[in-house]
Amino acid sequence: MTGMAISGKTRFVLMLGDPIVQVKAPAGFAAWARDTGTDAVMLPVAVPEAALPATLEALRGWRNCLGAVVTCPHKQAVARLVDSVSPAVGLTGACNVVRRTADGQLHGEMTDGLGFVAALRANGFDPAGRDVQLVGAGGAGAAIALALAENGARLVIIDRDRARQATLLDRLAAQGQVLSAPPEDFSAALVCNATPVGMNGDTAHPWPLEDLPRDCFVADIVPEPAETPWIVAARARGHRVQTGPEMVAGQMPAIVDILMAHRDGAEG
């Protein structure tokens, strides 16, 4: 996995989700470990919701484990189970990185929004002053919404779960122009799918492409397949696109920084 043998000195990172077959972060982490000569491995672990508290409790005593990366559907539940959280987790109610401290405490961070905006900028799109349609108000959607708002976008958030949509809108009320419906002068420069629609064989589209301006940038956070049917159709229609794996790559530096911040104390 990292190109080196696992030994008693190897540090581990868990990747927690259910399902887990679609995740890309372990491969990215393995590439970083290989390139830097770091003796560390990320293990994808399928954890059902009922077993999540026990899994995190076990993590507290796993002395050679640096922490965990969290994916769907556990990001919001994990935010409630850790001991301390970053301001971004406190605001969005979602957590995707858990760092284990030397004394077994668990600290929650959120990097999805950072990775999404980093990928946008790498693709030549600056969200500042742009109209953005975000589909999905779950854990990743909340983090992306916060990052876009902090970077100056005018943001409309839609979710089939109206209560979840309303909760996120309330949390982000002080962050800028975050809206539940588009104003009359709204013209989407970016639309983002932050839902599981399109994952693992799902052919549905999360948002109708025919409703978008031709110059609208289309982004998806689904990691598998790398190009969902929606992204394939958007590209065929002439839209510039961004894929889920690009967001994963965009946040890998932040994930590594969080997990490795106190690696010498991880076996405390």
Secondary structure, DSSP 8 states (H G I E B T S, - for coil): --SS---TT-EEEEEEESS-TT--HHHHHHHHHHHHT--EEEEEEE--GGGHHHHHHHHHT-TTEEEEEE-TT-HHHHHHHSSEE-HHHHHHS--SEEEE-TTS-EEEE--HHHHHHHHHHHTT---TT-EEEEE--SHHHHHHHHHHHHTT-EEEEE-SSHHHHHHHHHHTTTSS-EESS--TT---SEEEE-SSTT-TT----SS-GGGS-TT-EEEE---SSSS-HHHHHHHHHT--EE-HHHHHHHHHHHHHHHHTTTGGGTT-
